Amino acid sequence: MLSRIWISFFCLSLFAGSVFASQDDAWLVLQKASQAAHELSYKGVFVYQSGSASKSVQLTHMNYGQGEYARMMVLDGSPREVLSQGNDVSIYSPKNEKVVIEKKRGQSMFPALLPNNIEIVKACYQAQLGGVERVGGRDAQVVTLTPKDQLRYGFKFWADKEFGLLLKVATLNDHATPLEQISFSQLTWMEGQNMDWFRPKLDPSKSYVMDGDTTPPVKAEASEIDWAVTELPHGYHKVDQVKQVVQGKNAPVMQMIFSDGLSSISLFIEPLVKGVRPKVGHTMVGATNFYALVNDGHQVMVVGEVPEAAVTQFANAVSFKSKK
């Protein structure tokens, strides 16, 4: 009897050790993937799929010690280009001859979807190391992240075995069914420091102008915010707060951005406009959930690639400061 107990204890110890080792290895794969997205120079085409909709994007990324440079060009539908240098972003729309210049504010673009410090997401997800699969002709290590609650989706990552770069990512619902995915269909590694590619593909016969209908968001001071989010949902923290002047509206739209390091949520608040029917209720498009309500004479809108429970909890946690 005693020998059986010791054997059971020994087997349990081995199992627990293998589980923890597997989780540690999985986190190391993701940390390497995070670094690779910023440090490597590469060029490829990735496909974004959500339901029956898909979009192809050509991506060029270079880092040769002088900072990061990237160019994204949408290959389907209306042409659009995005050039980024560090935190500066320029968006070119050849169809309507408009240019928008803004700052990165909490956005993460494939394949740089993971935080620089992977430790910050460990409180919200469990990691599991999977097998090796082929993506775009390359061997990829599979890692699955399972959320610890209902306030975020799960994720499945495929990281290049040789260089660590994310080759594919799928967003999973609570049944582990993919809601959307992004995957490289072509990928090559770049060498040298030739920057000829870092310029928009513009039609010289057109006169491009700054988009006067869109004013870039600017930092919102704490004194301008007369509301707060009480009891933030577990794992989320505020990463930015901005305001944006929108044409046709008397007051700027205030926005707060929250993140758990992987999932992000935007909260928009603006005064109700007389004669305009406010939005109320829930809507879902692909993996993105929207939840709107009216609070103290304001339109409150929460948007994020997170489950409905998360956007609902955020919207209901908004509390306006009492007016003296």
Phi and psi restraints in degrees (value plus and minus 20) as a CYANA .aco file:
   2 LEU   PHI     -83.2   -43.2
   2 LEU   PSI     -58.5   -18.5
   3 SER   PHI     -84.6   -44.6
   3 SER   PSI     -56.8   -16.8
   4 ARG   PHI     -83.6   -43.6
   4 ARG   PSI     -60.7   -20.7
   5 ILE   PHI     -82.2   -42.2
   5 ILE   PSI     -64.9   -24.9
   6 TRP   PHI     -85.2   -45.2
   6 TRP   PSI     -59.0   -19.0
   7 ILE   PHI     -83.9   -43.9
   7 ILE   PSI     -63.4   -23.4
   8 SER   PHI     -82.9   -42.9
   8 SER   PSI     -63.3   -23.3
   9 PHE   PHI     -83.8   -43.8
   9 PHE   PSI     -60.7   -20.7
  10 PHE   PHI     -84.1   -44.1
  10 PHE   PSI     -63.8   -23.8
  11 CYS   PHI     -85.0   -45.0
  11 CYS   PSI     -61.0   -21.0
  12 LEU   PHI     -83.6   -43.6
  12 LEU   PSI     -60.0   -20.0
  13 SER   PHI     -84.0   -44.0
  13 SER   PSI     -61.3   -21.3
  14 LEU   PHI     -83.6   -43.6
  14 LEU   PSI     -62.7   -22.7
  15 PHE   PHI     -83.7   -43.7
  15 PHE   PSI     -67.0   -27.0
  16 ALA   PHI     -81.9   -41.9
  16 ALA   PSI     -61.0   -21.0
  17 GLY   PHI     -83.2   -43.2
  17 GLY   PSI     -59.9   -19.9
  18 SER   PHI     -88.7   -48.7
  18 SER   PSI     -55.1   -15.1
  19 VAL   PHI     -84.8   -44.8
  19 VAL   PSI     -67.6   -27.6
  20 PHE   PHI     -85.4   -45.4
  20 PHE   PSI     -58.7   -18.7
  21 ALA   PHI     -83.8   -43.8
  21 ALA   PSI     -60.9   -20.9
  22 SER   PHI     -83.1   -43.1
  22 SER   PSI     -62.1   -22.1
  23 GLN   PHI     -84.7   -44.7
  23 GLN   PSI     -62.9   -22.9
  24 ASP   PHI     -81.3   -41.3
  24 ASP   PSI     -64.1   -24.1
  25 ASP   PHI     -82.6   -42.6
  25 ASP   PSI     -59.5   -19.5
  26 ALA   PHI     -83.6   -43.6
  26 ALA   PSI     -63.3   -23.3
  27 TRP   PHI     -85.2   -45.2
  27 TRP   PSI     -55.5   -15.5
  28 LEU   PHI     -84.7   -44.7
  28 LEU   PSI     -58.6   -18.6
  29 VAL   PHI     -81.2   -41.2
  29 VAL   PSI     -64.0   -24.0
  30 LEU   PHI     -89.6   -49.6
  30 LEU   PSI     -56.3   -16.3
  31 GLN   PHI     -83.7   -43.7
  31 GLN   PSI     -60.8   -20.8
  32 LYS   PHI     -85.1   -45.1
  32 LYS   PSI     -59.0   -19.0
  33 ALA   PHI     -83.9   -43.9
  33 ALA   PSI     -59.1   -19.1
  34 SER   PHI     -81.7   -41.7
  34 SER   PSI     -65.6   -25.6
  35 GLN   PHI     -87.6   -47.6
  35 GLN   PSI     -61.0   -21.0
  36 ALA   PHI     -81.0   -41.0
  36 ALA   PSI     -58.2   -18.2
  37 ALA   PHI     -80.6   -40.6
  37 ALA   PSI     -51.9   -11.9
  38 HIS   PHI    -114.8   -74.8
  38 HIS   PSI     -53.5   -13.5
  39 GLU   PHI    -109.4   -69.4
  39 GLU   PSI     -48.3    -8.3
  40 LEU   PHI    -105.7   -65.7
  40 LEU   PSI     139.9   179.9
  41 SER   PHI    -132.6   -92.6
  41 SER   PSI     106.6   146.6
  42 TYR   PHI    -174.1  -134.1
  42 TYR   PSI     142.6   182.6
  43 LYS   PHI    -162.8  -122.8
  43 LYS   PSI     117.2   157.2
  44 GLY   PHI    -190.2  -150.2
  44 GLY   PSI    -197.2  -157.2
  45 VAL   PHI    -143.4  -103.4
  45 VAL   PSI     107.3   147.3
  46 PHE   PHI    -138.8   -98.8
  46 PHE   PSI     134.9   174.9
  47 VAL   PHI    -136.6   -96.6
  47 VAL   PSI     106.5   146.5
  48 TYR   PHI    -118.9   -78.9
  48 TYR   PSI     108.6   148.6
  49 GLN   PHI    -146.8  -106.8
  49 GLN   PSI     111.6   151.6
  50 SER   PHI    -162.1  -122.1
  50 SER   PSI      87.8   127.8
  51 GLY   PHI      43.6    83.6
  51 GLY   PSI    -149.1  -109.1
  52 SER   PHI    -109.0   -69.0
  52 SER   PSI     -26.3    13.7
  53 ALA   PHI    -109.2   -69.2
  53 ALA   PSI     124.8   164.8
  54 SER   PHI    -167.1  -127.1
  54 SER   PSI     136.2   176.2
  55 LYS   PHI    -169.0  -129.0
  55 LYS   PSI     116.2   156.2
  56 SER   PHI    -123.5   -83.5
  56 SER   PSI     118.3   158.3
  57 VAL   PHI    -153.8  -113.8
  57 VAL   PSI     111.9   151.9
  58 GLN   PHI    -111.5   -71.5
  58 GLN   PSI     109.7   149.7
  59 LEU   PHI    -143.8  -103.8
  59 LEU   PSI     111.8   151.8
  60 THR   PHI    -144.4  -104.4
  60 THR   PSI     108.6   148.6
  61 HIS   PHI    -154.0  -114.0
  61 HIS   PSI     113.7   153.7
  62 MET   PHI    -158.5  -118.5
  62 MET   PSI     119.0   159.0
  63 ASN   PHI    -160.3  -120.3
  63 ASN   PSI      88.7   128.7
  64 TYR   PHI    -141.4  -101.4
  64 TYR   PSI      13.6    53.6
  65 GLY   PHI      75.4   115.4
  65 GLY   PSI     -29.8    10.2
  66 GLN   PHI    -128.0   -88.0
  66 GLN   PSI      -0.8    39.2
  67 GLY   PHI      86.5   126.5
  67 GLY   PSI     155.4   195.4
  68 GLU   PHI    -115.6   -75.6
  68 GLU   PSI     119.4   159.4
  69 TYR   PHI    -150.1  -110.1
  69 TYR   PSI     117.3   157.3
  70 ALA   PHI    -165.3  -125.3
  70 ALA   PSI     128.0   168.0
  71 ARG   PHI    -155.4  -115.4
  71 ARG   PSI     105.8   145.8
  72 MET   PHI    -139.5   -99.5
  72 MET   PSI     111.9   151.9
  73 MET   PHI    -149.9  -109.9
  73 MET   PSI      98.6   138.6
  74 VAL   PHI     -91.4   -51.4
  74 VAL   PSI     107.9   147.9
  75 LEU   PHI    -117.5   -77.5
  75 LEU   PSI     -32.0     8.0
  76 ASP   PHI    -133.4   -93.4
  76 ASP   PSI     129.5   169.5
  77 GLY   PHI      45.7    85.7
  77 GLY   PSI    -165.3  -125.3
  78 SER   PHI     -85.3   -45.3
  78 SER   PSI     109.8   149.8
  79 PRO   PHI     -85.8   -45.8
  79 PRO   PSI     123.3   163.3
  80 ARG   PHI    -177.8  -137.8
  80 ARG   PSI     118.0   158.0
  81 GLU   PHI    -148.6  -108.6
  81 GLU   PSI     123.9   163.9
  82 VAL   PHI    -147.9  -107.9
  82 VAL   PSI     102.4   142.4
  83 LEU   PHI    -132.7   -92.7
  83 LEU   PSI     113.0   153.0
  84 SER   PHI    -152.3  -112.3
  84 SER   PSI     120.5   160.5
  85 GLN   PHI    -153.6  -113.6
  85 GLN   PSI      87.5   127.5
  86 GLY   PHI      42.9    82.9
  86 GLY   PSI    -142.0  -102.0
  87 ASN   PHI    -117.6   -77.6
  87 ASN   PSI     -17.5    22.5
  88 ASP   PHI    -111.9   -71.9
  88 ASP   PSI     110.0   150.0
  89 VAL   PHI    -146.0  -106.0
  89 VAL   PSI     112.5   152.5
  90 SER   PHI    -140.9  -100.9
  90 SER   PSI     109.0   149.0
  91 ILE   PHI    -134.3   -94.3
  91 ILE   PSI     104.7   144.7
  92 TYR   PHI    -133.4   -93.4
  92 TYR   PSI     110.3   150.3
  93 SER   PHI    -141.7  -101.7
  93 SER   PSI      72.3   112.3
  94 PRO   PHI     -79.2   -39.2
  94 PRO   PSI     -50.5   -10.5
  95 LYS   PHI     -81.5   -41.5
  95 LYS   PSI     -67.1   -27.1
  96 ASN   PHI    -127.1   -87.1
  96 ASN   PSI      -9.2    30.8
  97 GLU   PHI      37.4    77.4
  97 GLU   PSI      22.6    62.6
  98 LYS   PHI    -137.3   -97.3
  98 LYS   PSI     131.2   171.2
  99 VAL   PHI    -149.4  -109.4
  99 VAL   PSI     114.2   154.2
 100 VAL   PHI    -142.3  -102.3
 100 VAL   PSI     109.9   149.9
 101 ILE   PHI    -137.0   -97.0
 101 ILE   PSI     108.0   148.0
 102 GLU   PHI    -171.2  -131.2
 102 GLU   PSI    -199.5  -159.5
 103 LYS   PHI    -125.8   -85.8
 103 LYS   PSI     129.3   169.3
 104 LYS   PHI     -88.1   -48.1
 104 LYS   PSI     111.5   151.5
 105 ARG   PHI    -154.9  -114.9
 105 ARG   PSI      62.2   102.2
 106 GLY   PHI      59.4    99.4
 106 GLY   PSI     -20.7    19.3
 107 GLN   PHI     -97.3   -57.3
 107 GLN   PSI     124.7   164.7
 108 SER   PHI    -145.8  -105.8
 108 SER   PSI     109.5   149.5
 109 MET   PHI    -134.2   -94.2
 109 MET   PSI     117.7   157.7
 110 PHE   PHI     -75.3   -35.3
 110 PHE   PSI     117.8   157.8
 111 PRO   PHI    -111.6   -71.6
 111 PRO   PSI      -9.8    30.2
 112 ALA   PHI    -108.0   -68.0
 112 ALA   PSI      39.0    79.0
 113 LEU   PHI    -112.1   -72.1
 113 LEU   PSI     -38.8     1.2
 114 LEU   PHI    -112.4   -72.4
 114 LEU   PSI     128.2   168.2
 115 PRO   PHI     -88.9   -48.9
 115 PRO   PSI     137.2   177.2
 116 ASN   PHI     -80.4   -40.4
 116 ASN   PSI     -57.8   -17.8
 117 ASN   PHI    -130.4   -90.4
 117 ASN   PSI      84.4   124.4
 118 ILE   PHI     -87.1   -47.1
 118 ILE   PSI     -35.8     4.2
 119 GLU   PHI     -78.7   -38.7
 119 GLU   PSI     -51.1   -11.1
 120 ILE   PHI     -90.3   -50.3
 120 ILE   PSI     -36.1     3.9
 121 VAL   PHI    -118.5   -78.5
 121 VAL   PSI     -25.3    14.7
 122 LYS   PHI     -85.7   -45.7
 122 LYS   PSI     -46.3    -6.3
 123 ALA   PHI     -91.0   -51.0
 123 ALA   PSI     -39.0     1.0
 124 CYS   PHI    -131.5   -91.5
 124 CYS   PSI     -33.3     6.7
 125 TYR   PHI    -156.5  -116.5
 125 TYR   PSI     131.7   171.7
 126 GLN   PHI    -125.9   -85.9
 126 GLN   PSI     116.9   156.9
 127 ALA   PHI    -125.4   -85.4
 127 ALA   PSI     121.2   161.2
 128 GLN   PHI    -155.3  -115.3
 128 GLN   PSI     107.8   147.8
 129 LEU   PHI    -100.7   -60.7
 129 LEU   PSI     108.3   148.3
 130 GLY   PHI    -123.5   -83.5
 130 GLY   PSI    -174.9  -134.9
 131 GLY   PHI    -110.3   -70.3
 131 GLY   PSI    -185.0  -145.0
 132 VAL   PHI    -130.2   -90.2
 132 VAL   PSI     107.0   147.0
 133 GLU   PHI    -148.0  -108.0
 133 GLU   PSI     143.3   183.3
 134 ARG   PHI    -115.5   -75.5
 134 ARG   PSI     112.4   152.4
 135 VAL   PHI    -155.1  -115.1
 135 VAL   PSI     100.8   140.8
 136 GLY   PHI      38.1    78.1
 136 GLY   PSI      12.0    52.0
 137 GLY   PHI      62.5   102.5
 137 GLY   PSI     -12.2    27.8
 138 ARG   PHI    -144.4  -104.4
 138 ARG   PSI     128.6   168.6
 139 ASP   PHI     -92.8   -52.8
 139 ASP   PSI     114.5   154.5
 140 ALA   PHI    -152.6  -112.6
 140 ALA   PSI     116.8   156.8
 141 GLN   PHI    -104.8   -64.8
 141 GLN   PSI     108.7   148.7
 142 VAL   PHI    -111.5   -71.5
 142 VAL   PSI     113.8   153.8
 143 VAL   PHI    -153.6  -113.6
 143 VAL   PSI     111.4   151.4
 144 THR   PHI    -132.1   -92.1
 144 THR   PSI     112.4   152.4
 145 LEU   PHI    -128.1   -88.1
 145 LEU   PSI     103.0   143.0
 146 THR   PHI    -127.6   -87.6
 146 THR   PSI     105.6   145.6
 147 PRO   PHI     -88.0   -48.0
 147 PRO   PSI     130.1   170.1
 148 LYS   PHI    -108.8   -68.8
 148 LYS   PSI     -23.3    16.7
 149 ASP   PHI    -170.7  -130.7
 149 ASP   PSI    -191.7  -151.7
 150 GLN   PHI    -116.0   -76.0
 150 GLN   PSI      -3.9    36.1
 151 LEU   PHI    -121.8   -81.8
 151 LEU   PSI      -9.7    30.3
 152 ARG   PHI    -179.9  -139.9
 152 ARG   PSI     139.1   179.1
 153 TYR   PHI    -103.9   -63.9
 153 TYR   PSI     149.1   189.1
 154 GLY   PHI    -111.5   -71.5
 154 GLY   PSI     146.1   186.1
 155 PHE   PHI    -160.1  -120.1
 155 PHE   PSI     128.4   168.4
 156 LYS   PHI    -145.9  -105.9
 156 LYS   PSI     105.6   145.6
 157 PHE   PHI    -136.0   -96.0
 157 PHE   PSI     125.1   165.1
 158 TRP   PHI    -140.1  -100.1
 158 TRP   PSI      91.9   131.9
 159 ALA   PHI    -129.0   -89.0
 159 ALA   PSI     114.2   154.2
 160 ASP   PHI     -75.2   -35.2
 160 ASP   PSI     107.5   147.5
 161 LYS   PHI     -84.0   -44.0
 161 LYS   PSI     -54.2   -14.2
 162 GLU   PHI    -104.0   -64.0
 162 GLU   PSI     -68.9   -28.9
 163 PHE   PHI    -128.9   -88.9
 163 PHE   PSI     -33.0     7.0
 164 GLY   PHI      71.3   111.3
 164 GLY   PSI     -34.5     5.5
 165 LEU   PHI     -82.5   -42.5
 165 LEU   PSI     121.0   161.0
 166 LEU   PHI     -85.6   -45.6
 166 LEU   PSI     107.0   147.0
 167 LEU   PHI    -121.0   -81.0
 167 LEU   PSI     -43.6    -3.6
 168 LYS   PHI    -180.3  -140.3
 168 LYS   PSI     127.6   167.6
 169 VAL   PHI    -165.2  -125.2
 169 VAL   PSI     119.5   159.5
 170 ALA   PHI    -144.4  -104.4
 170 ALA   PSI     116.9   156.9
 171 THR   PHI    -114.2   -74.2
 171 THR   PSI     107.0   147.0
 172 LEU   PHI    -134.0   -94.0
 172 LEU   PSI     120.9   160.9
 173 ASN   PHI    -103.1   -63.1
 173 ASN   PSI    -192.3  -152.3
 174 ASP   PHI     -91.6   -51.6
 174 ASP   PSI     -25.5    14.5
 175 HIS   PHI    -124.1   -84.1
 175 HIS   PSI      -8.1    31.9
 176 ALA   PHI      44.1    84.1
 176 ALA   PSI       3.3    43.3
 177 THR   PHI    -110.9   -70.9
 177 THR   PSI     111.5   151.5
 178 PRO   PHI     -83.9   -43.9
 178 PRO   PSI     109.0   149.0
 179 LEU   PHI    -112.0   -72.0
 179 LEU   PSI     -55.1   -15.1
 180 GLU   PHI    -179.3  -139.3
 180 GLU   PSI     140.4   180.4
 181 GLN   PHI    -171.8  -131.8
 181 GLN   PSI     135.0   175.0
 182 ILE   PHI    -149.2  -109.2
 182 ILE   PSI     113.3   153.3
 183 SER   PHI    -168.5  -128.5
 183 SER   PSI     116.8   156.8
 184 PHE   PHI     -90.5   -50.5
 184 PHE   PSI     110.3   150.3
 185 SER   PHI    -120.8   -80.8
 185 SER   PSI     -42.7    -2.7
 186 GLN   PHI    -160.5  -120.5
 186 GLN   PSI     123.4   163.4
 187 LEU   PHI    -178.4  -138.4
 187 LEU   PSI     110.3   150.3
 188 THR   PHI    -154.7  -114.7
 188 THR   PSI     135.1   175.1
 189 TRP   PHI    -116.2   -76.2
 189 TRP   PSI     118.1   158.1
 190 MET   PHI    -121.4   -81.4
 190 MET   PSI     126.1   166.1
 191 GLU   PHI    -148.4  -108.4
 191 GLU   PSI     142.5   182.5
 192 GLY   PHI      65.2   105.2
 192 GLY   PSI    -197.1  -157.1
 193 GLN   PHI    -147.4  -107.4
 193 GLN   PSI       3.3    43.3
 194 ASN   PHI     -89.2   -49.2
 194 ASN   PSI     101.8   141.8
 195 MET   PHI    -128.4   -88.4
 195 MET   PSI      -1.1    38.9
 196 ASP   PHI     -79.8   -39.8
 196 ASP   PSI     -47.3    -7.3
 197 TRP   PHI     -92.8   -52.8
 197 TRP   PSI     -39.5     0.5
 198 PHE   PHI    -104.6   -64.6
 198 PHE   PSI      45.4    85.4
 199 ARG   PHI    -176.3  -136.3
 199 ARG   PSI     124.4   164.4
 200 PRO   PHI     -88.3   -48.3
 200 PRO   PSI     131.5   171.5
 201 LYS   PHI    -109.2   -69.2
 201 LYS   PSI      68.4   108.4
 202 LEU   PHI    -123.6   -83.6
 202 LEU   PSI     130.0   170.0
 203 ASP   PHI    -104.5   -64.5
 203 ASP   PSI      94.9   134.9
 204 PRO   PHI     -83.7   -43.7
 204 PRO   PSI     -35.8     4.2
 205 SER   PHI    -102.3   -62.3
 205 SER   PSI     -28.2    11.8
 206 LYS   PHI    -124.3   -84.3
 206 LYS   PSI     131.9   171.9
 207 SER   PHI    -126.9   -86.9
 207 SER   PSI      82.4   122.4
 208 TYR   PHI     -99.9   -59.9
 208 TYR   PSI     119.1   159.1
 209 VAL   PHI    -151.4  -111.4
 209 VAL   PSI     138.3   178.3
 210 MET   PHI     -86.0   -46.0
 210 MET   PSI     119.2   159.2
 211 ASP   PHI     -90.6   -50.6
 211 ASP   PSI      85.8   125.8
 212 GLY   PHI     -96.5   -56.5
 212 GLY   PSI     -35.0     5.0
 213 ASP   PHI    -103.0   -63.0
 213 ASP   PSI     -35.7     4.3
 214 THR   PHI    -141.0  -101.0
 214 THR   PSI      93.8   133.8
 215 THR   PHI    -115.8   -75.8
 215 THR   PSI     103.5   143.5
 216 PRO   PHI     -78.0   -38.0
 216 PRO   PSI     124.5   164.5
 217 PRO   PHI     -82.6   -42.6
 217 PRO   PSI     127.6   167.6
 218 VAL   PHI    -146.9  -106.9
 218 VAL   PSI     140.5   180.5
 219 LYS   PHI     -79.3   -39.3
 219 LYS   PSI     112.7   152.7
 220 ALA   PHI    -118.0   -78.0
 220 ALA   PSI     108.0   148.0
 221 GLU   PHI     -96.4   -56.4
 221 GLU   PSI     133.4   173.4
 222 ALA   PHI     -78.9   -38.9
 222 ALA   PSI     -52.8   -12.8
 223 SER   PHI     -87.5   -47.5
 223 SER   PSI     -38.2     1.8
 224 GLU   PHI    -108.1   -68.1
 224 GLU   PSI     -30.2     9.8
 225 ILE   PHI    -117.9   -77.9
 225 ILE   PSI      94.4   134.4
 226 ASP   PHI    -126.7   -86.7
 226 ASP   PSI       8.0    48.0
 227 TRP   PHI    -168.1  -128.1
 227 TRP   PSI     146.7   186.7
 228 ALA   PHI    -167.1  -127.1
 228 ALA   PSI     139.6   179.6
 229 VAL   PHI    -121.7   -81.7
 229 VAL   PSI      89.9   129.9
 230 THR   PHI    -105.4   -65.4
 230 THR   PSI     122.3   162.3
 231 GLU   PHI      32.4    72.4
 231 GLU   PSI      51.6    91.6
 232 LEU   PHI     -75.8   -35.8
 232 LEU   PSI     116.5   156.5
 233 PRO   PHI     -74.4   -34.4
 233 PRO   PSI     126.4   166.4
 234 HIS   PHI     -71.1   -31.1
 234 HIS   PSI     111.0   151.0
 235 GLY   PHI      70.0   110.0
 235 GLY   PSI     -37.8     2.2
 236 TYR   PHI    -111.5   -71.5
 236 TYR   PSI     124.1   164.1
 237 HIS   PHI    -160.2  -120.2
 237 HIS   PSI     134.9   174.9
 238 LYS   PHI     -95.5   -55.5
 238 LYS   PSI     112.0   152.0
 239 VAL   PHI    -132.1   -92.1
 239 VAL   PSI     -37.9     2.1
 240 ASP   PHI    -187.8  -147.8
 240 ASP   PSI     137.9   177.9
 241 GLN   PHI    -162.9  -122.9
 241 GLN   PSI     107.1   147.1
 242 VAL   PHI    -156.4  -116.4
 242 VAL   PSI     148.3   188.3
 243 LYS   PHI    -152.2  -112.2
 243 LYS   PSI     130.7   170.7
 244 GLN   PHI    -160.4  -120.4
 244 GLN   PSI     110.8   150.8
 245 VAL   PHI    -103.2   -63.2
 245 VAL   PSI     103.8   143.8
 246 VAL   PHI    -131.6   -91.6
 246 VAL   PSI     111.1   151.1
 247 GLN   PHI     -77.9   -37.9
 247 GLN   PSI     112.0   152.0
 248 GLY   PHI      72.7   112.7
 248 GLY   PSI     -23.1    16.9
 249 LYS   PHI    -135.2   -95.2
 249 LYS   PSI     120.3   160.3
 250 ASN   PHI     -96.3   -56.3
 250 ASN   PSI     -47.0    -7.0
 251 ALA   PHI    -144.8  -104.8
 251 ALA   PSI     129.6   169.6
 252 PRO   PHI     -87.4   -47.4
 252 PRO   PSI     134.1   174.1
 253 VAL   PHI    -109.1   -69.1
 253 VAL   PSI     105.7   145.7
 254 MET   PHI    -111.7   -71.7
 254 MET   PSI     119.6   159.6
 255 GLN   PHI    -154.0  -114.0
 255 GLN   PSI     112.7   152.7
 256 MET   PHI    -135.9   -95.9
 256 MET   PSI     118.4   158.4
 257 ILE   PHI    -134.8   -94.8
 257 ILE   PSI     109.1   149.1
 258 PHE   PHI    -141.2  -101.2
 258 PHE   PSI     131.5   171.5
 259 SER   PHI    -172.0  -132.0
 259 SER   PSI     132.0   172.0
 260 ASP   PHI    -124.9   -84.9
 260 ASP   PSI      -7.8    32.2
 261 GLY   PHI      81.8   121.8
 261 GLY   PSI     -40.1    -0.1
 262 LEU   PHI    -153.2  -113.2
 262 LEU   PSI     -69.4   -29.4
 263 SER   PHI    -113.7   -73.7
 263 SER   PSI     124.1   164.1
 264 SER   PHI    -151.9  -111.9
 264 SER   PSI     132.5   172.5
 265 ILE   PHI    -156.6  -116.6
 265 ILE   PSI     115.9   155.9
 266 SER   PHI    -132.0   -92.0
 266 SER   PSI     114.0   154.0
 267 LEU   PHI    -134.4   -94.4
 267 LEU   PSI      99.9   139.9
 268 PHE   PHI    -131.0   -91.0
 268 PHE   PSI     115.0   155.0
 269 ILE   PHI    -157.7  -117.7
 269 ILE   PSI     114.0   154.0
 270 GLU   PHI    -171.1  -131.1
 270 GLU   PSI     133.7   173.7
 271 PRO   PHI     -83.7   -43.7
 271 PRO   PSI     126.2   166.2
 272 LEU   PHI     -82.9   -42.9
 272 LEU   PSI     123.1   163.1
 273 VAL   PHI    -121.0   -81.0
 273 VAL   PSI     106.9   146.9
 274 LYS   PHI     -79.9   -39.9
 274 LYS   PSI     110.4   150.4
 275 GLY   PHI      68.5   108.5
 275 GLY   PSI     -26.4    13.6
 276 VAL   PHI    -127.4   -87.4
 276 VAL   PSI     103.6   143.6
 277 ARG   PHI     -91.0   -51.0
 277 ARG   PSI     103.6   143.6
 278 PRO   PHI     -90.7   -50.7
 278 PRO   PSI     135.4   175.4
 279 LYS   PHI    -105.7   -65.7
 279 LYS   PSI     116.9   156.9
 280 VAL   PHI    -162.2  -122.2
 280 VAL   PSI     112.7   152.7
 281 GLY   PHI      96.3   136.3
 281 GLY   PSI    -190.9  -150.9
 282 HIS   PHI    -134.4   -94.4
 282 HIS   PSI     121.8   161.8
 283 THR   PHI    -160.5  -120.5
 283 THR   PSI     125.8   165.8
 284 MET   PHI    -149.4  -109.4
 284 MET   PSI     111.4   151.4
 285 VAL   PHI    -149.6  -109.6
 285 VAL   PSI      90.3   130.3
 286 GLY   PHI      43.0    83.0
 286 GLY   PSI    -145.0  -105.0
 287 ALA   PHI    -112.9   -72.9
 287 ALA   PSI     -22.9    17.1
 288 THR   PHI    -112.8   -72.8
 288 THR   PSI     108.4   148.4
 289 ASN   PHI    -129.1   -89.1
 289 ASN   PSI     121.4   161.4
 290 PHE   PHI    -141.2  -101.2
 290 PHE   PSI     116.7   156.7
 291 TYR   PHI    -159.2  -119.2
 291 TYR   PSI     108.1   148.1
 292 ALA   PHI    -148.4  -108.4
 292 ALA   PSI     126.5   166.5
 293 LEU   PHI    -174.8  -134.8
 293 LEU   PSI     152.1   192.1
 294 VAL   PHI    -130.4   -90.4
 294 VAL   PSI     113.1   153.1
 295 ASN   PHI    -162.9  -122.9
 295 ASN   PSI      97.6   137.6
 296 ASP   PHI      33.1    73.1
 296 ASP   PSI      25.6    65.6
 297 GLY   PHI      56.1    96.1
 297 GLY   PSI      -3.1    36.9
 298 HIS   PHI    -146.2  -106.2
 298 HIS   PSI     128.2   168.2
 299 GLN   PHI    -106.1   -66.1
 299 GLN   PSI     103.2   143.2
 300 VAL   PHI    -131.6   -91.6
 300 VAL   PSI     105.1   145.1
 301 MET   PHI    -152.2  -112.2
 301 MET   PSI     108.8   148.8
 302 VAL   PHI    -138.2   -98.2
 302 VAL   PSI     111.3   151.3
 303 VAL   PHI    -153.0  -113.0
 303 VAL   PSI     116.5   156.5
 304 GLY   PHI    -195.2  -155.2
 304 GLY   PSI     134.3   174.3
 305 GLU   PHI    -103.6   -63.6
 305 GLU   PSI      48.3    88.3
 306 VAL   PHI    -163.5  -123.5
 306 VAL   PSI     144.9   184.9
 307 PRO   PHI     -83.4   -43.4
 307 PRO   PSI     142.8   182.8
 308 GLU   PHI     -77.5   -37.5
 308 GLU   PSI     -57.5   -17.5
 309 ALA   PHI     -78.3   -38.3
 309 ALA   PSI     -54.2   -14.2
 310 ALA   PHI     -91.8   -51.8
 310 ALA   PSI     -68.0   -28.0
 311 VAL   PHI     -87.6   -47.6
 311 VAL   PSI     -54.6   -14.6
 312 THR   PHI     -85.3   -45.3
 312 THR   PSI     -63.8   -23.8
 313 GLN   PHI     -84.9   -44.9
 313 GLN   PSI     -59.7   -19.7
 314 PHE   PHI     -83.6   -43.6
 314 PHE   PSI     -67.0   -27.0
 315 ALA   PHI     -81.2   -41.2
 315 ALA   PSI     -61.4   -21.4
 316 ASN   PHI     -96.5   -56.5
 316 ASN   PSI     -30.8     9.2
 317 ALA   PHI    -111.3   -71.3
 317 ALA   PSI     -21.2    18.8
 318 VAL   PHI     -95.6   -55.6
 318 VAL   PSI     108.0   148.0
 319 SER   PHI    -149.7  -109.7
 319 SER   PSI     106.6   146.6
 320 PHE   PHI    -107.8   -67.8
 320 PHE   PSI     122.9   162.9
 321 LYS   PHI     -91.2   -51.2
 321 LYS   PSI     121.8   161.8
 322 SER   PHI     -86.8   -46.8
 322 SER   PSI     118.6   158.6
 323 LYS   PHI    -107.7   -67.7
 323 LYS   PSI     108.1   148.1
